[in-house]
Amino acid sequence: MARSRPYVILSAAMSIDGKIATRTKKSRLSSDRDLMRVHKLRGKVDAILVGKNTVHADNPSLTVRRVKGRNPARIILDPRATVSLNSKVVKTSNTIPTMLVVSEMAPPRKMPLFAKRGLQVIRCGRNRIELRKLLSILAKQGIKKILVEGGGTTNWYFLKEKLVDEILVTVTPYIVGGKDAVSLVEGHGFGNISYSFKLKQIKKMGNEIVLRYVL
């Protein structure tokens, strides 16, 4: 029986104390070896998904560079369409399939600007992006496996809606600290400790540990 939505893998590198970025939004935590692993994983999925905050803070390419492999499609969650037209994902959207997912709150006048640059604009939700509806739309477009690369707010909404099938977390040998640093999962948080995953694999890579959890 066909799945009604893509398989979702949440991927991140975090410090020992559970932070994925410092209070100044510096997020380079992984070693070169771990980045190679991540790029290999990117080459095996149909799409990479991030939130607008990740694009604003890191200006990532979201491509496969450290290993040989195809570039997956890129999906940006941006309810109000605030992503810069000069960001790397926008500037390369004519060569790599890129989707900008917005809500009804996004200004209509901005949509042609993104479409002209080659982005597929998807309106999905009134005040916020409806993730379940979005995943259904993506499944109909043939996307079967998605790699969610955060950040913390995007991770929260996927977990809140219980749309994550697998978690891959690299624990790096750093301490970040600070209430303003970005945690692996931000948002309001759960009131009860009941949502759990099963540990399937532990892999030691030098001074890092990669943990794989599944539902």
Secondary structure by P-SEA (a helix, b strand, c coil): ccccccbbbbbbcccccccccccccccccccaaaaaaaaaaaaacccccccaaaaaccccccccccccccccbbbbbcccccccccccccccccccbbbbbbcccccccaaaaaaaacccccccccccccaaaaaaaaaaacccbbbbcccaaaaaaaaaaccccbbbbbbcccccccccccccccccccccccbbbbbccccccccbbbbbbcc
